[in-house]
Amino acid sequence: MDAIKVQPLVVNYKTLEEFKRFKEYGNQELSMLEDLQNNIIENNSTSPFFGIYYGSALIARMSLYKVPSKYNYYFEPRDEYLELWKLEVLPDYQKQGYGEMLVEFAKGYRLPIKTNPRVNSHGFWERMGFDKLSYDMERDLGENPLGWRPTGVEEQNAS
Ligand SMILES: CC(C)(COP(=O)(O)OP(=O)(O)OC[C@H]1O[C@@H](n2cnc3c(N)ncnc32)[C@H](O)[C@@H]1OP(=O)(O)O)[C@@H](O)C(=O)NCCC(=O)NCCS
């Protein structure tokens, strides 16, 4: 079996079928499927997802977007940052380090990371060195964002 590692996930029918096993399956996946069916994107286009395969099975994944600096309302300096979401490890594979492997991969870009955690996962994020970003009513409506900052990056003052 290949060494277990984080890899970019391509958009194809096989990947989208694998995505159905994850709880956080929704509009993002459905719109990728539609784009594929309508030939708007090619089979094997790169997706914003990264994942871990165990043998031929996708067992963990996350979506990771680079947000342009002009939309950076969170970190100082106002450079680009990463938005991490849909981090999920399939139940049989939890607590074996795969979640951490994905987060470490994201940290490897040396950009600040923002995430909006699921209920009950705060302990994990704390363990990964993520802090609560101060809550800004207009900016954060419906979210309780957490952030990780590489050295030299601060949180923007929430207005
Ligand atoms: C939250 C999630 C992404 C973590 O991934 P994982 O692969 O299970 O976590 P890891 O094995 O990489 O854990 C890394 C560290 O975080 C800790 N940790 C993991 N989940 C935790 C949790 N819910 N609370 C506190 N600590 C947690 C681990 O014990 C480990 O610490 P250690 O290095 O001291 O042993 C994964 O469990 C998941 O997808 N869960 C889906 C459901 C969910 O959100 N559950 C939350 C708990 S109900």
Ligand as a Chemical Component Dictionary entry (heavy atoms), coordinates in Angstrom:
data_LIG
# 
_chem_comp.id                   LIG 
_chem_comp.type                 NON-POLYMER 
_chem_comp.pdbx_formal_charge   0 
_chem_comp.three_letter_code    LIG 
# 
loop_
_chem_comp_atom.comp_id 
_chem_comp_atom.atom_id 
_chem_comp_atom.alt_atom_id 
_chem_comp_atom.type_symbol 
_chem_comp_atom.charge 
_chem_comp_atom.model_Cartn_x 
_chem_comp_atom.model_Cartn_y 
_chem_comp_atom.model_Cartn_z 
_chem_comp_atom.pdbx_ordinal 
LIG C1  C1  C 0 -12.799 16.307 14.713 1  
LIG C2  C2  C 0 -12.000 15.421 13.738 2  
LIG C3  C3  C 0 -11.779 16.144 12.431 3  
LIG C4  C4  C 0 -10.643 15.086 14.376 4  
LIG O1  O1  O 0 -9.886  14.232 13.535 5  
LIG P1  P1  P 0 -9.154  12.936 14.125 6  
LIG O2  O2  O 0 -8.418  12.284 13.022 7  
LIG O3  O3  O 0 -10.156 12.112 14.845 8  
LIG O4  O4  O 0 -8.172  13.604 15.174 9  
LIG P2  P2  P 0 -6.631  13.247 15.419 10 
LIG O5  O5  O 0 -6.515  11.785 15.674 11 
LIG O6  O6  O 0 -5.785  13.799 14.343 12 
LIG O7  O7  O 0 -6.395  14.028 16.781 13 
LIG C5  C5  C 0 -5.327  14.912 17.015 14 
LIG C6  C6  C 0 -5.349  15.308 18.479 15 
LIG O8  O8  O 0 -6.584  15.964 18.785 16 
LIG C7  C7  C 0 -7.274  15.242 19.833 17 
LIG N1  N1  N 0 -8.722  15.257 19.526 18 
LIG C8  C8  C 0 -9.339  14.734 18.454 19 
LIG N2  N2  N 0 -10.662 14.965 18.508 20 
LIG C9  C9  C 0 -10.879 15.644 19.654 21 
LIG C10 C10 C 0 -12.039 16.163 20.288 22 
LIG N3  N3  N 0 -13.251 16.039 19.744 23 
LIG N4  N4  N 0 -11.882 16.813 21.470 24 
LIG C11 C11 C 0 -10.645 16.950 22.044 25 
LIG N5  N5  N 0 -9.517  16.480 21.471 26 
LIG C12 C12 C 0 -9.632  15.823 20.306 27 
LIG C13 C13 C 0 -6.719  13.838 19.768 28 
LIG O9  O9  O 0 -6.881  13.192 20.989 29 
LIG C14 C14 C 0 -5.278  14.108 19.409 30 
LIG O10 O10 O 0 -4.584  14.541 20.545 31 
LIG P3  P3  P 0 -3.173  13.860 20.979 32 
LIG O11 O11 O 0 -2.205  14.245 19.912 33 
LIG O12 O12 O 0 -2.886  14.459 22.298 34 
LIG O13 O13 O 0 -3.424  12.402 21.004 35 
LIG C15 C15 C 0 -12.713 14.071 13.467 36 
LIG O14 O14 O 0 -12.844 13.362 14.655 37 
LIG C16 C16 C 0 -14.056 14.221 12.799 38 
LIG O15 O15 O 0 -14.161 14.329 11.590 39 
LIG N6  N6  N 0 -15.135 14.166 13.523 40 
LIG C17 C17 C 0 -16.438 14.289 12.914 41 
LIG C18 C18 C 0 -17.428 14.464 13.921 42 
LIG C19 C19 C 0 -17.022 15.511 14.887 43 
LIG O16 O16 O 0 -16.935 16.705 14.614 44 
LIG N7  N7  N 0 -16.767 15.087 16.075 45 
LIG C20 C20 C 0 -16.340 15.914 17.129 46 
LIG C21 C21 C 0 -16.384 15.098 18.402 47 
LIG S1  S1  S 0 -18.055 14.613 18.754 48 
# 
loop_
_chem_comp_bond.comp_id 
_chem_comp_bond.atom_id_1 
_chem_comp_bond.atom_id_2 
_chem_comp_bond.value_order 
_chem_comp_bond.pdbx_ordinal 
LIG C1  C2  SING 1  
LIG C2  C3  SING 2  
LIG C2  C4  SING 3  
LIG C2  C15 SING 4  
LIG C4  O1  SING 5  
LIG O1  P1  SING 6  
LIG P1  O2  DOUB 7  
LIG P1  O3  SING 8  
LIG P1  O4  SING 9  
LIG O4  P2  SING 10 
LIG P2  O5  DOUB 11 
LIG P2  O6  SING 12 
LIG P2  O7  SING 13 
LIG O7  C5  SING 14 
LIG C5  C6  SING 15 
LIG C6  O8  SING 16 
LIG C6  C14 SING 17 
LIG O8  C7  SING 18 
LIG C7  N1  SING 19 
LIG C7  C13 SING 20 
LIG N1  C8  SING 21 
LIG N1  C12 SING 22 
LIG C8  N2  DOUB 23 
LIG N2  C9  SING 24 
LIG C9  C10 SING 25 
LIG C9  C12 DOUB 26 
LIG C10 N3  SING 27 
LIG C10 N4  DOUB 28 
LIG N4  C11 SING 29 
LIG C11 N5  DOUB 30 
LIG N5  C12 SING 31 
LIG C13 O9  SING 32 
LIG C13 C14 SING 33 
LIG C14 O10 SING 34 
LIG O10 P3  SING 35 
LIG P3  O11 DOUB 36 
LIG P3  O12 SING 37 
LIG P3  O13 SING 38 
LIG C15 O14 SING 39 
LIG C15 C16 SING 40 
LIG C16 O15 DOUB 41 
LIG C16 N6  SING 42 
LIG N6  C17 SING 43 
LIG C17 C18 SING 44 
LIG C18 C19 SING 45 
LIG C19 O16 DOUB 46 
LIG C19 N7  SING 47 
LIG N7  C20 SING 48 
LIG C20 C21 SING 49 
LIG C21 S1  SING 50 
# 
